[in-house]
Amino acid sequence: SSSSASSQKTTTYTATAQPARSIPDGKIVVGSVCAANGSYYFTSLSETEAGTVSNQRVVVQRIVDGSRPACVYVVTEDGASVGWFPKSALQVVRET
């Protein structure tokens, strides 16, 4: 009987940090604090208006398909639910 030695190959990987992506000023991203003005809705399809606000500070929690009329879901700075807004109703006041 013959025996063969098994060969093992060791691969070493080096991790490198990617530079942080820069976000253009005024771009709405999750975590942005915005001033909200106008109507907001129960759903992103903006079928039923939930209310209106004037210069209310909100935090962007979720952004969905931009083809939907109200594609940005926001909460208050304390985390309470507000609703879905069109991007045009939000103005960034503080970046993430």
C-alpha positions as CSV (number, residue, x, y, z in Angstrom):
1,S,0.0,0.0,0.0
2,S,1.2,3.5,-0.7
3,S,0.5,6.6,1.3
4,S,0.5,10.1,-0.1
5,A,1.0,13.2,1.9
6,S,-1.8,15.7,1.7
7,S,-0.7,19.1,0.7
8,Q,-2.4,22.1,2.2
9,K,-2.4,25.5,0.7
10,T,-2.6,28.5,3.0
11,T,-4.1,31.7,1.6
12,T,-3.6,35.0,3.4
13,Y,-6.0,37.9,2.9
14,T,-5.4,41.5,3.8
15,A,-8.3,43.7,4.8
16,T,-8.1,47.3,3.8
17,A,-10.5,50.0,5.0
18,Q,-12.5,51.7,2.3
19,P,-12.8,55.5,2.6
20,A,-16.2,56.6,3.8
21,R,-18.5,57.5,1.0
22,S,-19.3,61.2,1.0
23,I,-22.9,62.2,0.9
24,P,-23.7,65.3,-1.1
25,D,-24.9,68.2,1.1
26,G,-28.7,68.2,1.3
27,K,-29.1,64.6,0.1
28,I,-31.8,62.8,2.1
29,V,-30.4,59.6,3.6
30,V,-31.5,57.4,6.5
31,G,-30.6,59.2,9.7
32,S,-30.9,62.7,8.2
33,V,-32.7,65.3,10.4
34,C,-35.1,67.2,8.2
35,A,-37.6,70.0,8.4
36,A,-40.9,68.6,7.1
37,N,-43.5,70.8,5.5
38,G,-46.8,69.8,3.9
39,S,-48.8,66.7,3.8
40,Y,-47.8,63.3,5.0
41,Y,-49.4,59.9,4.5
42,F,-50.2,56.6,6.1
43,T,-48.5,54.7,3.3
44,S,-45.7,55.3,0.7
45,L,-48.4,55.2,-2.0
46,S,-49.9,58.4,-0.5
47,E,-53.5,57.1,-0.9
48,T,-54.7,58.6,2.4
49,E,-53.4,61.8,3.9
50,A,-52.6,61.4,7.6
51,G,-52.0,65.1,8.3
52,T,-50.0,68.2,7.5
53,V,-47.0,69.8,9.3
54,S,-45.2,73.0,9.1
55,N,-41.4,73.1,9.8
56,Q,-41.5,70.0,12.0
57,R,-38.1,68.4,12.7
58,V,-38.1,64.8,11.8
59,V,-35.6,62.0,11.3
60,V,-35.5,59.8,8.2
61,Q,-36.0,56.2,9.2
62,R,-36.6,54.5,5.8
63,I,-36.5,55.3,2.1
64,V,-38.3,53.0,-0.4
65,D,-38.6,53.0,-4.2
66,G,-38.3,56.5,-5.4
67,S,-41.2,56.0,-7.9
68,R,-43.6,56.0,-5.0
69,P,-45.2,59.4,-4.3
70,A,-44.3,59.4,-0.6
71,C,-41.1,57.4,-0.5
72,V,-39.6,58.6,2.8
73,Y,-40.7,57.4,6.2
74,V,-39.9,59.7,9.1
75,V,-40.2,59.7,12.9
76,T,-39.9,62.5,15.5
77,E,-36.5,63.1,17.1
78,D,-37.9,61.1,20.0
79,G,-38.6,58.2,17.7
80,A,-42.4,58.5,17.5
81,S,-44.0,57.6,14.2
82,V,-45.0,60.4,11.9
83,G,-45.6,58.9,8.5
84,W,-44.6,58.9,4.8
85,F,-43.5,62.1,3.0
86,P,-42.6,62.9,-0.6
87,K,-38.9,63.9,-0.8
88,S,-40.0,67.4,-1.9
89,A,-41.6,68.0,1.5
90,L,-38.3,67.4,3.4
91,Q,-35.3,69.7,3.7
92,V,-32.1,68.4,5.4
93,V,-31.1,70.5,8.4
94,R,-28.5,68.1,9.8
95,E,-26.4,65.4,8.2
96,T,-26.1,62.0,9.8
